[in-house]
Amino acid sequence: MPISSVKVWPLKKDHPKIKANCRIVIDEKFSISASVRQGEKGLWVALPGHYGEKDGKQTWFDDVACVSKEARQELTQTVINAYNEEVGNGPAPQGEADGPSDQKQNIPFG
């Protein structure tokens, strides 16, 4: 399903990790709220999730997840490019906005 549009709202106050909130529209049928975050390897896109209990421990659960590495890379690249355009930067170089390699980031949606 193609990404129809991305709207990015950069934070007005400086935050060490969260740089912007965004809305991703997929195939003009689904809307996902997410955030652009600064990580050790650069910017990445945090999709919705929540903490819950599993085996007696607090665990991060994805509410929305990409089903392939390619889909995740496309979504991340598109959102980071929209963020860079909104804040006046150029588009992210190919492959630089891949985000964390593990989809279980253990970071709550903000």
N, C-alpha and C positions, 0 to 999 in steps of 0.2 A: 504494500500500500504506500503510495507516495506521500511525502510531506508536502501539504498544501501551503502552509504558511507558518512563520515563527514570529512572535511578538516578544520583544525583550524590554524589560524595565530595569535599568541599572539602579542599584541602591544609591540613595542620595548621601548616606553617611558611609564613611570608609569602614569596611569590615574585613578582618584578616582572611576570611575564607569565602564568604558569600559575596559575590560580585553583582548578581542580578537575579531577578525572577523572570520566568518566561512562560509563554503559552505556546504549545506545539499543536498544530492542527494536522491530522492525518487523514488523507483522502477526503477532505471536506466533510468528514463524518464523526471524527473523534477529536476531543480536545484534552490535552494533558498539561497540567501545571508542573513545572520543574524549576530548578535553579542552576545558575552557572556558578561554579565554585573554583577557587584557586587551590590546587594541590601541589605536592612536591614536584610533579612532572609537568605542571602547567594547568591550564583551564580544563575543566571537565563538566559534564552535565549530570546533576543528581536527579534521578527520577523518584517519584513518590514511593514511600515505604513506611514501615512502622516497626517499633519494638514490640515483641511479645515473648512469651515464655515457651521454651522448648527444653525438655529434659531438665527442668528446674533452673534453667539459666536464661537470662535476658538475651534475646537473639534478634538480629535485624532481619525483617522479612520484606521482600520486594512486593509492592502493590502493582507496579508496572515494570516490565523488563523486556528488553529486546531479545528476540529468539535466536539471533545469530550475531557473530562478531561483525560481519559486514553491515548488518542493520544498525548495530550500535555505533559503528564508525560513521555511517551516513548521518544518523541523527545527531551525533556529537559535532561533526564537521559543520552541518547546517546551522545548528544553534550557535556554535562559537563564531561562525562567520557573521551571523545576525548580530551577536553581541559586539563584535569588533566594529561592524558598520555603525551601530548605535552609539558607541563611545568614541568613534572617530579613528579607529585603527583600521588597517587593511585586513583582508581575509587571512585566516590562519593557514600557514603552510600545510600542504597535504601531509597527513600522518602525524602532525604535531598535536592535534586536538583529539587524540584517541581516548583520553581518559584512562582510568584505572583498568588494568587488564582483568581484574577480578570483579565481577558484577556485585558481589557482596561487599560493599564498602564499609559497613558498620558505621555509617554516618547518617543521622536522621535527616529527613527532608526538612528544610528550613524555610 
